[in-house]
Amino acid sequence: MKTPPESKEVLEMADDDPRILKMMENDLKRWKKKYPNVTRKEIDQKLDGMLASEKELRKKSEY
């Protein structure tokens, strides 16, 4: 299945959008302030766990 050209443009823009990059940078700074001793690996593990539990909830959901 091919991706339409306009979809590729949107995906490329999302990665390079300075506003999104700035927002991500600010979020990371807030995390570091709030949890100064937490490593990036620990954050990634926590996020992976949250995503896995979200998938389980969606499987059990009636929707």
C-alpha positions, 0 to 999 in steps of 0.5 A: 500500500502506497502512502499518498504524497500529501500524507508524506508532506504532513509527516515530514512537516510534523517532525520538523515543525519548530513549534512541536520541537520546542514543545517537546524540548520544554516538556523534557526540561519540565520532566528533568526539573520534576524528576532530576534523578530519572534517566531517559531509559527509565522514562522510556520504560515507564511510557512503554508500560503505559502504552502496553496497559492502554492496549490491554484496556482497549482490548477489554473495552466494548467500543 
